[in-house]
């Protein structure tokens, strides 16, 4: 190769390099387009409302920008668990709407379906709720800022053992997250010397809990641990529990925080009083950051829409995107974004949180709470906690 040819090739490479840098800089100046896949219609429409409110509050506080880029949110409704719809929507958001980031994903089947699309397109995907443990293993471009069912179940089993419970029954909804809860509880409870003397998996479609509760009453365990998704199932179960006099029969009741989700707690009513649950966020969490969050949320949405763990995760997801883009100087390309996201730590309204650098899953405090009436309101009052809890399904592989 002649000297002139070498110079020509070198100049071409340099120009190409500058062109790539220019394109990256230009992309960083463009609005950040975020595709939000969530439930906005049907019985779980509150999930989408909570996501929207959490996102809006963060953007209001930060002048409508994250990582120095203005934000455009493109919302799509799956109307509930609908993996085929979620996959199609994700494809449309990437191909037609040219989004830089995917988020939302309230149901686990939807999150699994989107994982394959995220991998093909190398699009960063931030899960705001879906809680099945294996979701972050579905794609290297998926991270989770919410929780896993196993992550909040394991501490409850440990707490019950600490309280001297040695014989427990489990009642869970018969779907993936319910099985996760059952698995995590049994593993931790039996490892600590407890015995699971009975198990029930109930159908999701409006089950009649009377027969299940009577079976438990006849079996006379020390306690029952239950898991149902937020919404209609927990109040129905609690009502039957009270009607059958289970507390008077000496059987204690414990659950994960979905049973007393802040969004549904007023509607659930006094049947929730005294219930001990484990979860990662309570409207009543006593920290300056959460007090400000709750106050500002009420100012924007009115007192009737109480922030739930959905709103908090949406708020935190925006914070994570913001902090990550600050590290990448606004570059949202898949590999750079995910590398910068790993190990991220910051203070949330729920307390300190971090993204595990190995699993891209959330590490956080899990609180033990009791439902009480405070100043006329039903709230989850935290009284114990487990710090820096990882998803137990992944802990052994770390």
C-alpha positions as CSV (number, residue, x, y, z in Angstrom):
1,X,0.0,0.0,0.0
2,X,1.5,3.4,-1.0
3,X,1.9,6.2,1.5
4,X,-0.8,8.2,-0.3
5,X,-3.2,5.3,-0.1
6,X,-2.4,4.8,3.6
7,X,-3.1,8.5,4.2
8,X,-6.4,8.2,2.3
9,X,-7.5,5.2,4.3
10,X,-6.5,6.8,7.6
11,X,-8.4,10.0,6.7
12,X,-11.5,8.0,5.7
13,X,-11.4,6.1,9.0
14,X,-11.0,9.3,11.0
15,X,-13.9,10.9,9.2
16,X,-16.0,7.9,9.8
17,X,-15.1,7.9,13.4
18,X,-16.0,11.6,13.7
19,X,-19.2,10.9,11.9
20,X,-20.1,8.2,14.4
21,X,-19.3,10.5,17.3
22,X,-21.4,13.1,15.6
23,X,-24.3,10.7,15.3
24,X,-24.0,9.7,18.9
25,X,-23.9,13.4,20.0
26,X,-26.9,14.1,17.8
27,X,-28.8,11.1,19.3
28,X,-28.0,12.4,22.8
29,X,-29.6,15.8,21.8
30,X,-32.8,14.2,20.5
31,X,-35.8,13.6,22.8
32,X,-35.6,10.3,24.7
33,X,-38.5,8.2,23.5
34,X,-39.8,5.7,26.1
35,X,-42.3,3.0,25.3
36,X,-44.5,2.3,28.3
37,X,-46.3,-1.1,28.1
38,X,-48.9,-1.4,30.8
39,X,-52.5,-2.1,31.8
40,X,-54.9,0.9,31.3
41,X,-58.2,-0.9,30.9
42,X,-60.1,-3.7,32.6
43,X,-59.9,-4.8,36.3
44,X,-56.2,-3.9,36.6
45,X,-56.4,-0.4,35.1
46,X,-55.1,1.1,38.4
47,X,-51.7,-0.3,37.5
48,X,-51.3,2.0,34.5
49,X,-52.7,5.0,36.4
50,X,-50.1,4.4,39.1
51,X,-47.3,4.1,36.6
52,X,-48.3,7.3,34.9
53,X,-48.5,9.3,38.2
54,X,-45.1,8.1,39.3
55,X,-43.5,9.0,36.0
56,X,-45.2,12.4,35.8
57,X,-44.1,13.4,39.3
58,X,-40.4,12.5,38.5
59,X,-40.5,14.5,35.3
60,X,-42.2,17.4,37.0
61,X,-39.4,17.5,39.6
62,X,-36.7,17.4,36.9
63,X,-38.0,19.8,34.3
64,X,-39.3,17.1,31.9
65,X,-35.8,15.8,31.3
66,X,-33.7,12.7,32.2
67,X,-30.0,12.6,31.5
68,X,-30.2,16.1,30.0
69,X,-32.7,14.9,27.3
70,X,-36.3,15.8,27.0
71,X,-38.7,12.9,27.4
72,X,-41.5,11.6,25.2
73,X,-43.6,8.8,26.7
74,X,-45.5,6.6,24.3
75,X,-48.1,4.5,26.2
76,X,-49.6,1.2,25.1
77,X,-52.4,-0.8,26.8
78,X,-52.2,-4.6,27.1
79,X,-55.5,-4.7,29.1
80,X,-53.9,-7.2,31.5
81,X,-51.7,-10.3,31.1
82,X,-51.5,-10.7,27.3
83,X,-48.0,-11.9,26.2
84,X,-48.8,-12.0,22.5
85,X,-50.1,-8.4,22.6
86,X,-47.1,-7.2,24.7
87,X,-44.7,-8.8,22.1
88,X,-46.5,-7.1,19.2
89,X,-46.7,-3.8,21.0
90,X,-42.9,-3.9,21.8
91,X,-42.1,-4.6,18.1
92,X,-44.3,-1.7,17.0
93,X,-42.7,0.7,19.6
94,X,-39.2,-0.2,18.4
95,X,-39.8,-0.3,14.6
96,X,-42.5,2.3,14.1
97,X,-42.1,4.6,17.1
98,X,-38.3,4.4,17.3
99,X,-38.3,4.2,21.1
100,X,-34.9,4.2,23.0
101,X,-36.2,2.5,26.1
102,X,-39.0,0.1,27.0
103,X,-40.6,0.0,30.4
104,X,-43.8,-0.7,32.3
105,X,-44.5,-4.4,32.2
106,X,-46.9,-5.0,35.1
107,X,-47.5,-8.7,34.4
108,X,-44.8,-11.4,34.3
109,X,-46.0,-13.2,31.1
110,X,-45.8,-9.8,29.3
111,X,-42.3,-9.1,30.5
112,X,-41.1,-12.6,29.4
113,X,-42.6,-12.0,25.9
114,X,-40.8,-8.6,25.6
115,X,-37.5,-10.0,26.7
116,X,-36.9,-11.7,23.3
117,X,-37.7,-8.5,21.5
118,X,-35.3,-6.5,23.7
119,X,-32.5,-8.9,22.9
120,X,-33.1,-8.8,19.1
121,X,-33.2,-5.0,19.1
122,X,-30.7,-4.4,21.9
123,X,-33.2,-2.0,23.6
124,X,-32.8,-1.3,27.3
125,X,-35.9,-2.6,29.1
126,X,-36.8,-1.5,32.7
127,X,-39.4,-3.7,34.5
128,X,-41.7,-1.6,36.7
129,X,-43.6,-4.5,38.4
130,X,-43.5,-8.0,36.9
131,X,-42.2,-10.1,39.8
132,X,-41.4,-13.6,38.5
133,X,-37.8,-14.4,39.4
134,X,-36.4,-15.5,36.0
135,X,-37.5,-12.3,34.1
136,X,-34.0,-10.7,34.1
137,X,-32.5,-13.9,32.8
138,X,-34.7,-13.6,29.7
139,X,-32.5,-11.0,28.1
140,X,-29.2,-9.1,28.9
141,X,-31.1,-5.9,28.1
142,X,-33.7,-6.4,30.9
143,X,-33.3,-4.9,34.4
144,X,-35.9,-4.8,37.2
145,X,-36.5,-1.9,39.6
146,X,-39.6,-3.4,41.3
147,X,-39.3,-6.6,43.3
148,X,-39.7,-10.4,43.0
149,X,-42.3,-12.4,44.8
150,X,-39.6,-14.6,46.3
151,X,-37.8,-11.5,47.5
152,X,-40.7,-10.4,49.7
153,X,-41.8,-14.0,50.7
154,X,-38.5,-15.2,52.1
155,X,-38.3,-12.5,54.8
156,X,-41.9,-13.4,55.9
157,X,-40.9,-17.0,56.4
158,X,-37.9,-15.9,58.5
159,X,-40.1,-13.5,60.5
160,X,-42.6,-16.2,61.3
161,X,-39.9,-18.6,62.5
162,X,-38.6,-15.8,64.7
163,X,-42.1,-15.5,66.1
164,X,-42.1,-19.2,67.1
165,X,-44.3,-20.4,64.3
166,X,-43.4,-24.0,63.5
167,X,-46.4,-25.3,61.6
168,X,-47.9,-23.4,58.7
169,X,-50.3,-23.9,55.8
170,X,-49.8,-22.1,52.5
171,X,-52.5,-20.7,50.2
172,X,-51.5,-19.1,46.9
173,X,-53.1,-18.2,43.6
174,X,-52.4,-20.9,41.0
175,X,-50.1,-19.0,38.5
176,X,-46.4,-18.4,38.1
177,X,-46.0,-15.8,40.9
178,X,-48.1,-17.8,43.3
179,X,-45.9,-20.9,42.7
180,X,-42.9,-18.6,43.3
181,X,-44.3,-17.5,46.6
182,X,-45.1,-21.1,47.7
183,X,-41.6,-22.3,46.6
184,X,-39.8,-19.5,48.5
185,X,-41.8,-19.9,51.6
186,X,-41.4,-23.6,51.8
187,X,-37.7,-23.5,51.2
188,X,-37.0,-20.9,53.9
189,X,-39.5,-22.1,56.4
190,X,-38.5,-25.8,56.4
191,X,-34.8,-24.9,56.3
192,X,-35.4,-23.0,59.6
193,X,-37.1,-26.0,61.2
194,X,-40.7,-25.3,60.3
195,X,-43.2,-27.7,58.8
196,X,-45.6,-26.9,56.0
197,X,-48.6,-29.1,56.9
198,X,-50.8,-28.2,54.0
199,X,-50.8,-26.4,50.6
200,X,-53.6,-24.9,48.6
201,X,-53.5,-23.4,45.1
202,X,-56.7,-21.5,44.2
203,X,-57.9,-20.6,40.7
204,X,-57.6,-17.0,39.6
205,X,-61.2,-16.7,38.3
206,X,-63.3,-15.6,41.3
207,X,-62.7,-18.6,43.5
208,X,-65.1,-19.3,46.5
209,X,-62.7,-19.4,49.4
210,X,-65.2,-21.0,51.9
211,X,-64.2,-24.6,51.4
212,X,-60.5,-23.8,51.5
213,X,-60.8,-21.9,54.7
214,X,-62.9,-24.6,56.4
215,X,-60.3,-27.2,55.4
216,X,-57.6,-25.1,57.1
217,X,-59.8,-24.6,60.2
218,X,-60.2,-28.4,60.4
219,X,-56.4,-28.9,60.0
220,X,-55.7,-26.5,62.9
221,X,-52.2,-25.2,61.8
222,X,-50.5,-22.6,63.9
223,X,-50.5,-20.1,61.0
224,X,-51.4,-19.6,57.4
225,X,-49.2,-17.8,54.8
226,X,-51.0,-16.6,51.7
227,X,-50.2,-14.9,48.4
228,X,-52.7,-13.4,45.9
229,X,-52.1,-10.6,43.3
230,X,-53.2,-7.1,44.3
231,X,-56.9,-6.4,43.5
232,X,-60.0,-8.5,44.1
233,X,-58.7,-11.7,45.6
234,X,-57.2,-10.6,48.9
235,X,-60.4,-8.8,50.2
236,X,-62.5,-11.8,49.3
237,X,-60.2,-14.2,51.2
238,X,-60.0,-11.9,54.2
239,X,-63.7,-11.6,54.4
240,X,-64.2,-15.4,54.5
241,X,-61.3,-15.6,57.0
242,X,-63.1,-13.3,59.4
243,X,-66.6,-14.8,58.8
244,X,-65.3,-18.3,59.7
245,X,-63.7,-17.1,63.0
246,X,-60.2,-18.1,62.2
247,X,-58.6,-15.7,64.5
248,X,-60.8,-16.9,67.4
249,X,-59.8,-20.4,66.4
250,X,-56.2,-19.4,67.2
251,X,-54.8,-19.6,63.7
252,X,-52.6,-16.7,62.8
253,X,-52.5,-15.1,59.3
254,X,-49.6,-13.7,57.3
255,X,-49.2,-12.6,53.7
256,X,-47.1,-10.6,51.3
257,X,-47.9,-6.9,50.7
258,X,-50.1,-7.5,47.7
259,X,-52.8,-8.4,50.2
260,X,-52.9,-4.8,51.6
261,X,-51.8,-2.9,48.5
262,X,-52.2,0.8,49.3
263,X,-54.3,1.3,46.2
264,X,-57.0,-1.1,47.4
265,X,-56.6,-0.9,51.2
266,X,-59.5,1.5,51.8
267,X,-61.8,-0.6,49.6
268,X,-60.6,-3.8,51.5
269,X,-61.7,-2.2,54.7
270,X,-61.5,-3.5,58.3
271,X,-61.1,-7.1,57.4
272,X,-57.5,-6.2,56.8
273,X,-56.9,-4.8,60.3
274,X,-54.1,-6.6,62.2
275,X,-52.8,-8.5,59.1
276,X,-49.0,-8.8,59.2
277,X,-47.4,-8.6,55.7
278,X,-44.0,-8.3,54.1
279,X,-43.2,-5.9,51.3
280,X,-40.8,-3.3,49.9
281,X,-43.0,-0.2,50.1
282,X,-45.7,1.3,52.3
283,X,-47.5,4.6,51.8
284,X,-46.7,5.2,55.5
285,X,-43.0,4.6,55.2
286,X,-41.3,7.0,57.6
287,X,-38.6,8.8,55.8
288,X,-38.2,12.4,54.6
289,X,-38.0,11.4,51.0
290,X,-41.2,9.4,51.2
291,X,-43.0,12.1,53.1
292,X,-42.2,14.5,50.3
293,X,-43.1,12.0,47.7
294,X,-46.5,11.3,49.3
295,X,-47.2,15.1,49.7
296,X,-46.2,15.9,46.1
297,X,-48.1,12.9,44.8
298,X,-51.3,14.1,46.6
299,X,-50.9,17.6,45.3
300,X,-50.8,16.3,41.7
301,X,-53.4,13.5,41.9
302,X,-55.7,14.4,44.8
303,X,-56.1,12.5,48.1
304,X,-58.2,9.7,46.6
305,X,-55.3,8.2,44.5
306,X,-52.8,7.0,47.1
307,X,-49.4,6.1,45.8
308,X,-48.8,2.3,45.7
309,X,-45.6,0.3,45.0
310,X,-46.4,0.7,41.3
311,X,-46.1,4.5,41.5
312,X,-42.9,4.3,43.5
313,X,-41.3,1.9,41.1
314,X,-42.3,4.1,38.1
315,X,-40.7,7.1,39.9
316,X,-37.6,5.0,40.6
317,X,-37.4,3.7,37.1
318,X,-37.2,7.2,35.8
319,X,-34.5,8.1,38.4
320,X,-32.5,5.0,37.2
321,X,-32.8,6.0,33.6
322,X,-31.8,9.6,34.5
323,X,-28.7,8.5,36.5
324,X,-27.7,6.0,33.9
325,X,-27.9,8.5,31.1
326,X,-25.9,11.0,33.1
327,X,-23.1,8.3,33.2
328,X,-23.4,7.7,29.4
329,X,-23.7,11.4,28.6
330,X,-27.1,10.9,27.1
331,X,-26.3,7.8,25.1
332,X,-29.1,5.3,25.4
333,X,-27.7,2.6,23.1
334,X,-28.3,-0.9,24.6
335,X,-24.9,-2.1,25.7
336,X,-23.6,1.3,27.0
337,X,-26.9,1.8,28.9
338,X,-26.9,-1.6,30.5
339,X,-23.3,-1.4,31.5
340,X,-23.8,2.0,33.2
341,X,-27.0,0.7,34.9
342,X,-25.2,-2.2,36.6
343,X,-24.4,-1.5,40.3
344,X,-26.5,1.7,40.3
345,X,-27.4,2.8,43.9
346,X,-29.7,5.6,45.1
347,X,-32.2,6.6,47.7
348,X,-35.9,5.8,46.8
349,X,-39.1,6.8,48.7
350,X,-39.0,3.2,49.8
351,X,-35.5,3.4,51.1
352,X,-32.0,2.5,49.7
353,X,-32.1,0.5,46.5
354,X,-29.5,-0.8,44.1
355,X,-29.2,-2.8,40.8
356,X,-27.3,-6.0,41.3
357,X,-24.4,-5.8,38.8
358,X,-24.5,-9.6,38.1
359,X,-28.3,-10.2,37.8
360,X,-29.6,-6.7,36.9
361,X,-32.2,-7.3,39.6
362,X,-33.2,-5.0,42.5
363,X,-31.6,-5.2,45.9
364,X,-33.6,-3.5,48.6
365,X,-35.0,-3.5,52.2
366,X,-38.1,-5.7,52.8
367,X,-40.3,-4.5,55.6
368,X,-42.6,-6.3,58.0
369,X,-45.8,-4.3,58.4
370,X,-49.1,-4.5,60.3
371,X,-52.4,-3.0,59.0
372,X,-53.6,-0.4,61.4
373,X,-56.0,2.6,61.4
374,X,-54.0,5.8,61.9
375,X,-55.7,9.2,61.9
376,X,-58.8,7.6,60.4
377,X,-56.9,5.8,57.5
378,X,-55.9,2.2,57.1
379,X,-52.2,2.0,56.6
380,X,-49.4,-0.5,56.6
381,X,-47.2,0.4,59.6
382,X,-43.7,-0.9,59.3
383,X,-42.2,-2.4,62.5
384,X,-39.4,-4.7,61.4
385,X,-37.1,-5.0,58.4
386,X,-34.6,-7.1,56.5
387,X,-31.8,-5.1,54.8
388,X,-30.3,-5.5,51.3
389,X,-32.5,-8.4,50.3
390,X,-31.7,-10.0,47.0
391,X,-34.0,-12.4,45.1
392,X,-33.3,-15.7,46.8
393,X,-33.8,-17.6,43.5
394,X,-30.6,-15.9,42.3
395,X,-28.6,-15.5,45.5
396,X,-27.0,-19.0,45.3
397,X,-25.7,-18.2,41.8
398,X,-24.0,-14.9,42.7
